[in-house]
Amino acid sequence: MLKIGNIILDVPFFQASLSGYSDYAMRAIARDFGAPLTFAGVMLAKSVLHPRLFRNPLFKPGEDEHPVGAQLLGEDPETMAKAANLLRKTGYDLIDLNFACPTPKVVRRKRGGFLLNDPDKVIAIYNAVREAVDCPVTMKLRMSFDNQSYDNFWDICSRAVAGKVDALIVHPRTVCQRFTGSANWAFLTEVKKQFPGTIIIGSGDLFSAETIKNNIKNTGVDGAAIARGAIGNPWIFSQLRDGKDFVPPTLTQQGQVISKHFDLFSKLYGDKKAARYFRKFSVAYCKHHPQRKKAQEALFSAKTTEEFLAIVKQWYGL
Ligand SMILES: Cc1cc2nc3c(=O)[nH]c(=O)nc-3n(C[C@H](O)[C@H](O)[C@H](O)COP(=O)(O)O)c2cc1C
C-alpha cells in the first residue's frame, strides 16, 4: 500500500511522468495492466494558463482515469500556483512540481533541475502551490544539480518536509549527469533514513519487476515511479502485481495491446498523424517481437490507422 496525501494506492508503484509519452492513451494502457496511479507529462505553468491550451482536449484527464497526477514546470511561484489551481479544477487529483528536468532548454531558462541551485525559490513555489490547491502536492527532485555539493538537496527536502509535502519523488542522478551513469539507489536509503515520516518514492533505471521489488526492499523507500521501463512494456505493472516469475507476453497478447494502444492514440491525434507519432511506441513494443527490426519496419510503413492495424494483425498473428 502507498498513501500520498488522501490518495491511497493498493500497491507501492505507479507510472511516472513521461513527457511526449504519458498521454491519455499510454495512461489507459498502464492502468489496464495495474498501475494504480499515472501521471501526465510535464506541463509548463505559463502554457497551462494560456486559454488555447486549456481548450485542447489532450490537456484534460479522462473521466475514467482517477487518480491521475499532473506535473508542473516553472520558476514563478504565483504562475505555478495559478496553473496548479487550474489543473486541479480540470480534474487532476495530485500536483507534482518538477525540480528535476535536465533538458538544456529548460535548465537555460532556470526551470526544472536548475532550481536545485535555488532552495528559496523551490520552497516559495511549493508554499504557493500548497496554498492554492486542496489535493496532495509532491516534488520531483534529482539528488543535486552537479556533484559539487548536495547541501541544497537536503535543505530543500528538510523545508518541504517541514511544510508537509505529501511525497518526494527522487531520481538519484545529478541534473548534469542527465541519463548517463546509473541511478544511485544507495542515496535513496539515506533520503529515507533522514525523513522516515515522509513518503519517499524512488525513480531511476527501473526496467524490470524484479529490480523494482529489490530496490524498494533494499532501500526502504515507500514506492517506485516507473518511467522508461513502462514504455512499450505495460506488462511490468501486471508482473509487479502478480509477483510471479516473469512470463513474457505472447505474440497475440502483444498484438492486442499494440492495437488497443494505437486505437486510443489515433483518437487523440487523428488518423493522419497517429501512425507517425506512434513510431516511438512501435520501437519499444517491437523489442518483444522475435523479428524486432522487421516488425518495426512494417509498423513504420503504415500511413493510416487502418493500415497500421492490418500490419499488427499480420505480424502478431491476430
Ligand atoms: C522520454 C522521457 C520523458 C520524461 N519526462 C518526464 C517528465 O515529464 N517529468 C518528469 O518528472 N520526469 C520525466 N522523465 C524522467 C522520468 O520520469 C524518470 O525519473 C527517469 O527516466 C528515471 O527513471 P528510469 O531510468 O526508470 O526511466 C522523463 C524521462 C524520459 C526518458
The ligand as an SDF file (V2000), in Angstrom:
LIG
                    3D

 31 33  0  0  0  0  0  0  0  0999 V2000
   11.3290   10.4270  -22.6330 C   0  0  0  0  0  0  0  0  0  0  0  0
   11.3180   10.8280  -21.1930 C   0  0  0  0  0  0  0  0  0  0  0  0
   10.4370   11.7920  -20.7540 C   0  0  0  0  0  0  0  0  0  0  0  0
   10.4210   12.1750  -19.4110 C   0  0  0  0  0  0  0  0  0  0  0  0
    9.5370   13.1130  -18.9960 N   0  0  0  0  0  0  0  0  0  0  0  0
    9.4960   13.4660  -17.6880 C   0  0  0  0  0  0  0  0  0  0  0  0
    8.5550   14.4110  -17.2240 C   0  0  0  0  0  0  0  0  0  0  0  0
    7.7320   14.9350  -17.9670 O   0  0  0  0  0  0  0  0  0  0  0  0
    8.5960   14.7230  -15.9030 N   0  0  0  0  0  0  0  0  0  0  0  0
    9.4920   14.1340  -15.0290 C   0  0  0  0  0  0  0  0  0  0  0  0
    9.4870   14.4330  -13.8370 O   0  0  0  0  0  0  0  0  0  0  0  0
   10.3780   13.2370  -15.4520 N   0  0  0  0  0  0  0  0  0  0  0  0
   10.3850   12.8860  -16.7400 C   0  0  0  0  0  0  0  0  0  0  0  0
   11.2720   11.9420  -17.1550 N   0  0  0  0  0  0  0  0  0  0  0  0
   12.1130   11.2760  -16.1490 C   0  0  0  0  0  0  0  0  0  0  0  0
   11.4370   10.0060  -15.6470 C   0  0  0  0  0  0  0  0  0  0  0  0
   10.1940   10.2290  -15.0170 O   0  0  0  0  0  0  0  0  0  0  0  0
   12.3480    9.2460  -14.6750 C   0  0  0  0  0  0  0  0  0  0  0  0
   12.5380    9.9720  -13.4990 O   0  0  0  0  0  0  0  0  0  0  0  0
   13.7010    8.9390  -15.2860 C   0  0  0  0  0  0  0  0  0  0  0  0
   13.5650    8.4850  -16.6220 O   0  0  0  0  0  0  0  0  0  0  0  0
   14.4310    7.8640  -14.4760 C   0  0  0  0  0  0  0  0  0  0  0  0
   13.7060    6.6750  -14.4580 O   0  0  0  0  0  0  0  0  0  0  0  0
   14.0200    5.4430  -15.4620 P   0  0  0  0  0  0  0  0  0  0  0  0
   15.5210    5.3590  -15.5460 O   0  0  0  0  0  0  0  0  0  0  0  0
   13.3920    4.2610  -14.7710 O   0  0  0  0  0  0  0  0  0  0  0  0
   13.4320    5.8010  -16.7770 O   0  0  0  0  0  0  0  0  0  0  0  0
   11.3140   11.5740  -18.4910 C   0  0  0  0  0  0  0  0  0  0  0  0
   12.2160   10.6050  -18.9480 C   0  0  0  0  0  0  0  0  0  0  0  0
   12.2230   10.2300  -20.2700 C   0  0  0  0  0  0  0  0  0  0  0  0
   13.2000    9.1740  -20.7210 C   0  0  0  0  0  0  0  0  0  0  0  0
  1  2  1  0
  2  3  1  0
  2 30  2  0
  3  4  2  0
  4  5  1  0
  4 28  1  0
  5  6  2  0
  6  7  1  0
  6 13  1  0
  7  8  2  0
  7  9  1  0
  9 10  1  0
 10 11  2  0
 10 12  1  0
 12 13  2  0
 13 14  1  0
 14 15  1  0
 14 28  1  0
 15 16  1  0
 16 17  1  0
 16 18  1  0
 18 19  1  0
 18 20  1  0
 20 21  1  0
 20 22  1  0
 22 23  1  0
 23 24  1  0
 24 25  2  0
 24 26  1  0
 24 27  1  0
 28 29  2  0
 29 30  1  0
 30 31  1  0
M  END
$$$$
